[in-house]
Amino acid sequence: MIYLDNAATTKPNENAIKQAEKYLFENFYNPSAMYKEGHEVQSELKTARLNLLSCVANESDFEVVFTSCGTESDNQAIFSFARRGNAVTTEGEHSAVYASFLELKNKGIAQPRFAPLLSDGRVDVEKLVQLVDEKTSFVSVIHVNNETGAINDVNEIAKLVKKKNPRVIFHSDGVQAFGKIPFRLCKEIDLYSVSAHKIGGLKGVGALIKRKSLTLPPYIFGGGQENGRRSGTENVFGIMQFVSATKEKFLTLKEDFNRLAEYKKFLIDGLDKSVYTVLSGENSTPYITSISAVGLRGEILLHILNDKGLIVGTGSACSSNSKNRFSRVILACGIDEKTADGVIRISFSSQTTKEETEKALTLLNECGRELKARMS
């Protein structure tokens, strides 16, 4: 079986699991406990935070709050700081951000504003900045679009937003960017969400990277863990495995980026253009390629490919329970429903091989032609 739905989740890093295994059976102590063993685990958690942080930011400026997932990190950022006036985001956000912005309106907290997208899934920066005014309290811009792979230059966008309103709190969902594209947080970014299971970590672990000078109110209340910012006993094993996977991922980040860019180009160049249209633009991550078998059902094609030994996606796995037939994000790119209905998302991991890419291309073309002939 060839697995190319890594934007949904990745296979856990086995080496990282082995390194963290001692926190299951040996150092299993509660890090909030008063005895020596508990203090030792708490100290190791502190080191883990610094190791994670060093990959994308300076220790002097930022700190890490561990959460259960990227969705929780997004929610904590939004509901902690979008508390008045209006809040600005994009039409291309992951549902964790998009649905939260709708909830701001439902609860009468803040008025949500949504900036339109360009055809490749990037935000229209000029129009986003136009939405920011003196009453804007919060802005959130996704770093890498989880459906098209489009990369937003969130450092530059944050600078433009802060130039217009320096009081704005700027957040970015970095779940599809962290550990995949070369990047470091600039001083204008206040909050950045990441998730473990997108880069070989375990499901159930995430983090919110925050500016040290920013006072983050708790979103989950209880025992006051995470320095009072996120209650609940820390998932020490999951956190340690996440950090180990992160360190390993960043060692080969640029090498993986360049190699997978070659695989992506090979895939795109080899697609049967009588069947497929490429939706991902040039300014996109090599990890995600969005295509459409125009006039066909992407879901049907997905199952045919699955039967042949290739696993791909049709868009955001977190939106698969939606009753809407067409992707909200794809339609926001200005793509018609006929094209949107045929969308297939192919997403690599750093473990993806050239041989797997070649076989996947063959299956995509064979199955696409087969379905097209059947529907004619």
C-alpha positions in Angstrom: 0.0 0.0 0.0 1.3 3.5 -0.9 0.2 6.1 1.5 0.0 9.7 0.2 -2.4 11.3 2.5 0.2 12.7 4.9 -1.5 16.1 5.2 -4.2 14.2 7.1 -1.8 12.4 9.4 1.7 10.8 9.2 3.0 7.4 10.4 4.5 7.9 13.8 8.3 8.1 13.9 9.3 4.7 15.4 12.8 5.9 16.5 11.1 8.8 18.4 8.8 6.4 20.1 11.7 4.3 21.3 13.4 7.4 22.7 10.3 8.4 24.5 9.3 5.0 25.7 11.0 5.4 29.1 8.3 8.0 30.0 5.7 5.2 29.7 7.3 2.6 32.0 10.2 4.3 33.9 9.7 8.1 34.2 6.0 7.9 34.2 5.6 10.3 37.2 3.2 13.2 37.3 5.3 16.3 36.5 3.3 18.4 38.9 4.1 16.0 41.8 6.2 17.4 44.7 8.6 14.5 45.1 12.0 14.4 43.3 11.0 12.1 40.4 8.1 14.5 39.6 10.5 17.5 39.6 12.9 15.6 37.3 10.1 15.0 34.7 9.1 18.7 34.9 12.7 19.7 34.3 12.8 17.4 31.2 9.6 18.9 30.0 11.3 22.3 30.2 14.2 21.1 28.1 11.7 19.6 25.6 10.0 23.1 25.2 13.3 24.7 24.5 14.3 22.0 21.9 10.9 22.4 20.1 11.1 26.2 20.2 14.7 26.4 18.9 13.6 25.0 15.6 11.5 28.1 14.6 12.1 30.9 17.1 14.4 32.5 19.7 14.1 31.4 23.3 14.4 35.0 24.4 11.3 36.1 22.5 8.9 33.0 22.6 7.8 30.1 24.7 5.8 26.9 24.3 2.5 25.8 25.7 1.7 22.2 25.1 -1.9 21.3 24.0 -3.7 18.2 22.8 -3.7 19.2 19.1 -3.5 22.0 16.5 -7.2 22.6 16.8 -7.0 23.3 20.5 -4.1 25.6 19.9 -6.1 27.5 17.3 -9.1 27.7 19.6 -7.1 29.0 22.6 -5.5 31.7 20.5 -8.7 32.9 19.0 -11.0 32.8 22.1 -8.3 34.3 24.2 -7.6 37.4 22.1 -10.5 38.0 19.7 -12.6 39.6 22.4 -13.8 42.9 21.0 -14.4 44.9 17.8 -13.6 42.7 14.8 -11.3 39.8 14.0 -9.9 39.2 10.5 -8.9 35.9 8.9 -9.0 34.3 5.4 -11.5 32.2 3.4 -8.8 29.5 3.2 -8.4 28.7 6.9 -8.6 25.2 8.4 -11.9 24.5 10.0 -10.4 24.9 13.4 -10.0 28.6 12.7 -12.8 29.1 10.3 -15.5 27.6 12.5 -14.1 29.4 15.6 -14.5 32.7 13.8 -18.1 31.9 13.0 -18.6 31.1 16.7 -17.2 34.6 17.6 -20.2 36.0 15.8 -22.7 33.5 17.2 -21.6 34.4 20.7 -21.5 38.1 20.1 -17.8 38.3 21.0 -16.4 39.9 17.9 -17.4 40.5 14.3 -15.5 38.1 11.9 -14.1 39.4 8.6 -12.9 37.0 5.9 -10.4 38.0 3.3 -10.7 36.4 -0.2 -8.3 34.0 -1.8 -6.2 34.1 -4.9 -6.8 31.2 -7.4 -4.0 29.1 -5.8 -5.3 29.3 -2.3 -3.1 32.1 -1.0 -4.8 35.0 0.7 -5.3 38.3 -1.2 -2.9 40.2 1.1 -4.0 43.7 -0.1 -7.7 42.9 0.7 -6.9 41.3 4.0 -5.0 44.4 5.1 -7.9 46.6 4.0 -10.1 44.7 6.4 -7.9 45.6 9.4 -8.9 48.9 11.1 -8.6 50.5 14.5 -11.3 48.2 16.0 -9.5 45.0 14.9 -8.3 43.0 17.9 -7.1 39.8 16.2 -5.8 38.5 12.9 -5.2 34.9 11.9 -3.6 33.8 8.6 -2.9 30.1 7.8 0.8 29.5 7.0 0.3 26.7 4.5 -3.1 25.9 3.1 -4.0 22.4 4.0 -5.9 21.7 0.8 -3.9 23.5 -2.0 -0.6 23.7 -0.3 -0.4 27.4 -1.0 2.2 29.2 1.2 1.3 32.6 2.8 4.2 34.8 3.7 2.9 35.2 7.3 6.0 37.1 8.4 5.5 39.8 5.8 1.7 39.8 6.3 2.1 40.2 10.1 4.4 43.2 9.5 1.8 44.8 7.2 -1.0 44.2 9.7 1.0 45.6 12.6 2.0 48.6 10.6 -1.7 49.4 10.1 -2.7 48.6 13.7 0.1 47.8 16.2 -2.3 46.6 18.8 -3.5 43.6 16.8 -2.7 40.2 18.1 -1.4 38.2 15.1 -1.8 34.4 14.9 -0.9 31.8 12.3 -1.9 28.2 12.0 1.4 26.6 11.2 0.3 22.9 11.3 1.1 22.2 7.6 4.3 24.3 7.7 6.1 23.3 10.9 8.9 20.9 10.1 8.2 21.0 6.4 9.2 24.4 5.1 12.2 26.6 6.1 10.9 29.3 8.4 11.5 31.3 11.6 9.0 33.4 13.4 9.5 37.2 13.2 8.8 39.6 16.1 5.4 40.6 14.6 3.9 37.2 15.0 2.4 36.7 18.5 1.0 33.1 18.3 1.7 30.1 16.2 -0.1 26.7 16.3 1.6 23.3 15.6 0.6 19.7 15.7 2.6 16.5 16.4 0.9 14.0 14.1 1.7 15.9 10.9 5.4 15.3 11.2 5.7 11.8 12.7 4.5 12.6 16.2 1.5 11.0 17.9 -2.1 12.1 17.7 -3.3 14.0 20.8 -0.3 16.3 21.1 0.1 19.9 19.9 1.6 23.2 20.9 0.9 26.9 20.9 4.0 29.0 20.5 3.5 32.4 22.1 5.4 35.6 22.4 6.7 35.9 26.0 5.5 39.4 26.5 1.9 38.3 25.7 -0.3 37.3 28.6 -2.2 34.2 27.6 -5.3 33.5 29.6 -6.2 29.8 30.2 -8.7 28.1 27.9 -8.9 24.9 29.9 -9.2 25.4 33.7 -8.2 23.0 36.5 -4.9 22.3 38.1 -3.0 25.1 36.5 -0.5 23.1 34.5 1.6 24.7 31.7 2.3 27.6 34.0 -1.4 28.2 34.5 -2.1 28.5 30.7 -3.5 25.0 30.0 -4.7 22.8 32.8 -4.6 19.0 32.6 -1.8 16.6 33.4 0.8 16.8 30.6 1.0 13.9 28.1 4.7 13.4 28.8 5.2 10.4 26.6 3.4 12.1 23.7 5.3 15.4 24.2 8.7 13.7 24.4 8.0 11.6 21.3 6.8 14.8 19.5 10.0 16.7 20.3 12.2 13.7 19.3 10.3 13.5 16.0 10.7 17.3 15.5 14.4 17.3 16.1 14.9 14.5 13.6 12.6 16.2 11.1 14.5 19.5 11.2 17.8 17.8 10.7 16.8 17.0 7.1 14.2 19.7 6.6 15.9 21.5 3.6 17.1 18.2 2.1 13.5 16.8 2.3 12.0 20.1 0.9 14.2 20.0 -2.2 13.8 16.2 -2.8 10.0 16.3 -2.5 9.9 19.4 -4.7 11.5 17.2 -7.4 8.9 14.4 -6.8 6.1 17.0 -7.0 7.3 18.3 -10.3 7.7 14.8 -11.6 4.1 14.0 -10.6 2.6 17.1 -12.1 4.6 16.8 -15.3 3.5 13.2 -15.8 -0.2 13.6 -15.1 -2.6 12.9 -18.0 -3.8 16.4 -18.8 -6.8 15.1 -20.6 -8.0 13.8 -17.1 -6.4 16.1 -14.5 -6.1 19.8 -13.9 -3.5 21.0 -11.4 -4.9 23.3 -8.7 -1.8 23.9 -6.6 0.3 26.9 -7.7 4.1 27.4 -8.0 4.2 29.1 -4.6 3.1 26.0 -2.6 4.7 23.4 -0.3 6.2 20.4 -2.0 4.3 18.3 0.5 0.8 18.9 -1.0 -0.4 18.7 -4.5 -4.1 19.4 -5.2 -5.5 18.2 -8.6 -8.9 17.7 -10.1 -10.3 15.0 -12.4 -12.7 17.5 -13.9 -16.1 16.1 -14.5 -15.5 13.1 -12.3 -16.2 12.5 -8.6 -13.1 12.8 -6.6 -14.6 10.5 -3.9 -15.2 7.7 -6.4 -11.7 8.0 -7.8 -10.3 7.9 -4.2 -12.0 4.5 -3.6 -10.8 3.1 -7.0 -7.2 4.2 -6.2 -7.6 2.7 -2.7 -8.6 -0.7 -4.1 -5.5 -0.5 -6.3 -3.2 0.1 -3.4 -2.9 3.9 -3.3 -4.2 6.1 -0.5 -4.9 9.8 -1.2 -7.3 12.4 0.1 -10.0 14.6 -1.3 -9.2 17.6 0.9 -9.2 18.3 4.6 -9.8 15.2 6.7 -11.1 17.4 9.5 -14.0 18.5 7.1 -14.9 15.0 5.9 -18.0 15.0 8.2 -19.3 18.1 6.6 -22.6 17.8 4.7 -21.3 20.1 2.0 -20.4 18.2 -1.2 -17.8 20.8 -2.3 -14.8 22.1 -0.4 -15.3 25.5 1.0 -11.7 26.4 0.5 -11.6 25.1 -3.1 -14.7 27.2 -4.0 -13.1 30.2 -2.3 -10.3 29.9 -4.9 -12.8 30.7 -7.6 -13.0 27.2 -8.8 -16.3 26.0 -10.3 -18.3 23.1 -8.8 -17.6 20.7 -11.6 -13.8 21.1 -11.0 -14.3 21.1 -7.2 -16.2 17.8 -7.4 -13.2 16.1 -8.9 -10.5 17.2 -6.4 -7.9 14.8 -5.2 -5.1 15.8 -2.7 -1.8 14.0 -2.8 0.4 14.7 0.2 3.9 13.5 0.7 6.0 12.8 3.9 9.7 12.9 4.3 9.6 9.1 4.0 8.0 9.1 0.6 10.2 7.5 -2.0 10.7 8.2 -5.8 9.5 4.6 -6.5 6.3 5.3 -4.6 5.8 8.6 -6.5 6.3 6.8 -9.8 3.8 4.0 -8.9 1.3 6.6 -7.7 1.5 8.5 -11.0 0.9 5.3 -12.9 -2.1 4.5 -10.8 -3.5 8.0 -11.0 -3.4 8.0 -14.7 -4.7 4.5 -15.2 -7.6 4.9 -12.7 -8.4 8.4 -13.9 -8.6 7.2 -17.6 -10.7 4.1 -16.5 -13.2 6.2 -14.6 -13.5 8.8 -17.4 -14.1 6.1 -20.0 -16.7 4.5 -17.7 -18.5 7.8 -17.3 -18.5 8.7 -21.0 
